[in-house]
């Protein structure tokens, strides 16, 4: 498996991740997902705004990894 990383400056991290995955023709996006109780919009959610956006808009599979401490909460 070849892993490619790149730092991109953007106002919206989720949009930047999705755009980069589309540009590269990625097969999978792997990202960390800290659990949150509420999004910036105020509605309850399991993950934060960025993970939520990527899960909804990614052109490929998305794997969200969490630490044991995060899962246990």
MOQUI-V155578 format. One record per pair of residues at least 6 apart in sequence whose C-alpha atoms are under 7 Angstrom apart, sorted by the first residue. I is the first residue (numbers start at 1). J is the second residue. Records with the same first field share a line. If there is no record, write none. Layout:
I=J  J
//
This chain:
10=16
13=50
14=50  51  53  54
18=54  57  58
22=59
26=60
27=60  61
28=60  61  62
29=61  62  63
30=62  63  64
31=63  64  65
32=64  65  66
33=47  51  64  65  66
34=47  66  70
35=46  47  48  70
36=45  46  47  48
37=44  45  46
38=44  45
39=45  48  49
55=62
//
